[in-house]
Amino acid sequence: MRILILGGGNMGLTYAQSFLRSHIVTPDSLTILCRTAERATALEATHEGRFTTVPERCVPAADLAILAVKPQDAPDLFAQIRHLTSPGQVWLSIMAGVRMATVAEALGVRKVVRAMPNLPAQIGAGVTAFTATEDVTRIELVMVQNLLSTTGKTLYVEREALLDAATAISGSGPAYVYFFMNAMIEAAQRMGFSPSEAELLVAQTFTGAVDLYNKADFSCEQWIGKVASKGGTTEAALRVFAQTQLHDHIHAGLSAAWKRAQELGALEKT
């Protein structure tokens, strides 16, 4: 299988390295199309695979092409490569907000997969929601899922609209985690811990709590009950969270992110 990654940025390189590390492809069958010769030369010196700036050398031969450029750069890229595509190719887009119909129409292709990865994909701990057009066969969909799984967990969804929700939950989600962690680190420092001590306490608390959640069949509410004893310290904190409607504020924030993802998709259509 010949794989082409269009875009030599962080996510494009994340996929390239994950594919090679998993031995799904060989360096000779993986090509990355870069915008500038300087970028291609720099990557070629430090990464495996083939690097080029010439679409004619790589687009026609690709079995699977991954669109890993910024959404605002997509129109120019589409104009450069449309005459080089073929209907039988599978196109995987990780561009936020860009609909599958847009990719299909702009490139003159039928087999399009759209995916929403998140930042932890860089260390193989991400989660990617994805969907596909009807022309993508079951075998091709499994192939794409195997590739995406090299960066973490995957979730196939039937409706493309759910990718907007995935953008709000898992795509933006790491930022929410870091936001809460940062608040806890600041609070720990106010209580007397040094910055390094505060970071250790908070980071390991999050890591341990998530690992525990993943290793036992209990809901979040049940785990909260196991930590919070009546009249104890956890209950005191949870009471303040309830009084300040933190739960509702979190829901409101996620809804705002979801709405914005839908708006960006609507803007992309016009």
C-alpha positions, -999 to +999 in steps of 0.1 A: +000+000+000+014+034-010+005+061+014+008+098+007+006+124+035-001+159+023+014+182+049+046+180+069+033+195+101+029+180+135-001+157+127+013+146+093+046+136+110+027+120+139+009+097+114+041+090+094+060+080+125+032+059+139+027+040+106+064+032+103+067+023+140+038-001+136+054-016+105+022-010+085+042+006+058+078+007+047+098+040+043+098+034+005+060+033+004+054+064+025+057+099+010+051+133+026+043+162+003+058+194+018+050+230+010+086+241+007+119+226-004+135+237+029+110+218+049+113+187+028+151+188+031+150+193+069+126+164+074+145+141+051+176+145+073+157+134+104+128+112+094+122+081+074+101+081+043+102+100+010+098+138+010+089+159-020+073+193-030+061+181-064+025+167-064+030+151-098+056+128-083+034+114-056-004+120-059-012+098-089+006+068-074-010+070-039-034+043-028-043+063+003-038+100+006-040+118+040-050+155+040-031+169+069-029+206+061-047+235+078-083+240+066-075+275+053-047+260+031-071+234+015-085+254-014-050+261-028-039+225-023-071+212-040-064+234-070-029+221-073-037+184-072-073+180-086-060+170-120-038+143-105-064+123-085-083+093-095-117+080-083-103+048-069-081+065-044-090+067-007-087+102+008-085+106+045-090+141+058-081+153+093-089+189+085-112+203+111-145+216+098-140+205+062-169+183+050-164+151+031-186+164+003-162+194-001-132+171-004-150+148-029-162+177-051-129+197-049-108+167-058-131+148-081-130+117-059-156+094-043-139+076-015-134+100+014-129+093+051-130+122+076-114+119+110-110+140+141-079+130+161-066+148+192-033+159+206-024+127+225-022+110+192+014+123+192+023+097+218+000+069+207-026+078+234-051+097+213-087+090+203-100+095+168-136+097+157-141+090+120-167+083+093-167+077+056-186+081+023-207+052+010-181+045-017-155+035+008-156-003+010-156-023+042-120-035+035-108+001+029-125+013+060-108-014+081-075-005+065-080+032+075-091+022+110-059+001+114-039+031+104-057+055+128-054+029+156-016+033+155-021+066+173-046+054+199-082+044+201-107+049+173-145+054+172-165+050+140-196+071+137-224+067+111-232+104+109-207+131+098-224+156+121-211+137+151-176+147+142-185+183+152-195+168+186-162+148+187-143+181+180-159+197+210-154+166+233-122+148+224-106+172+199-107+202+223-108+180+254-071+179+263-073+217+267-101+213+293-080+188+312-050+211+312-072+240+323-084+220+353-050+207+361-036+242+360-062+254+384-053+226+408-016+233+404-021+270+413-042+260+443-016+236+455+010+263+453-012+287+473-014+260+500+024+259+503+038+234+477+066+244+454+058+245+416+075+211+410+057+195+440+024+208+429+028+196+393+038+161+406+008+158+429-017+170+402-002+151+372+000+118+391-035+123+405-049+127+370-029+098+356-038+075+385-075+084+385-078+077+347-059+045+350-082+034+378-113+043+358-101+023+329-093-008+349-125-012+368-162-013+358-174+016+378-191+049+366-177+083+375-205+087+400-195+055+417-158+065+419-168+098+433-187+080+460-157+058+468-136+089+474-161+112+491-169+102+527-198+119+545-186+151+562-151+148+547-128+170+526-140+157+492-176+164+501-167+199+511-152+206+477-180+189+458-205+211+478-188+242+465-187+228+430-225+223+432-231+257+447-211+275+419-228+253+393-195+240+379-212+210+363-235+233+344-207+256+334-188+227+320-218+216+299-222+252+287-185+253+276-188+221+257-220+233+240-202+264+230-173+244+215-199+222+197-217+252+183-185+267+171-175+235+153-209+235+135-204+272+126-170+265+111-185+237+090-213+260+078-187+287+069-168+261+049-199+253+029-204+289+017 
